[in-house]
Amino acid sequence: MAPSPRPTARSTSPRGLAPVDKVLVIMEENRTVADVSANMPFLMSQSATFGSASDYYAIRHPSLPNYLAIAGGSTFGVTDDRGPAAHQLAGPSVFGSLLAAGRRAKTYAEAMPDSCQLRNHGRYAVRHNPWTYFADPAERASCTQFDVAAGSPTSGALADDVSAGTLPNLGLVVPDLCHDGHDCSASVTDAWLQSWLPVMEAGPDFRAARLAIVVTWDEDDRKTANRVPMIVIHPSLKHTQVAERLDHYALSGSILRMAGLEPLREAGQAPDLFAAFGLR
């Protein structure tokens, strides 16, 4: 993840393949760039093969505001990790905006016992599942339908959608509290990613170059000005490093721009992350 003097542009749609219109965002927890670089060799091999952003930032501390920044283009003034009962957000989410425009969106949450679960349960942390905080009736109804348990790399909602080539335009992948690195080591997270990323890359959406996979972290460990790793995996990226300053608002806005929609709230002022990687 060493800095590069300028972004490396790549073709949005390699010859004969569809343009990028799907993204899987995998959210991990509380690591610095140095920690990930030193302790996650599999992910670093993916970063070297495909692409990374060397100057990517979370928005603030603690976790929840960063998830909301991606899912809603704002922190909504939230400064804690309390659940949806304490923070009932009005207005659209990125998920709801995509659905209202006829696109598809889904959350795949590991260890979640029921769809759109509004409370913690075992290794499922609701603060890492941002769709649950959007309280408008249409948002809640869509969350109940499309915010689902992830399953495993061999069975369940995510594996089924990957193998069938039916991934949504936005899929948010929420590992449990161990696999996201919150309660377990970086090496455990790396092993979890090694179990999932080859499955995703073998699916028809990725092989057709329609799908980009993003791996990033909610926040750092409060030691590096909230600079966090950002890895982007797509067949057209070859050893790509982007040095432009980017953040979670850039990711949020880029997801909607990818679908031809206007970004929400503060994300409208952020750079286009996918354009920085040459994917738009």
Secondary structure, 3 states (H helix, E strand, C coil): CCCCCCCCCCCCCCCCCCCCCEEEEEEECCCCHHHHHHHCHHHHHHHHHCEEECCEECCCCCHHHHHHHHHHCCCCCCCCCCCCCCCCECCCCHHHHHHHCCCCEEEEECCCCCCCCCCCECCECHHHCHHHHECCHHHHHHHHHHEEECCCCCCCHHHHHHHHCCCCCEEEEECCCCCCCCCCCHHHHHHHHHHHHHHHHHCHHHHCCCEEEEEEECCCCCCCCCECCEEEECCCCCCEEECCCEEHHHHHHHHHHHCCCCCCHHHHHCCCHHHHCCCC
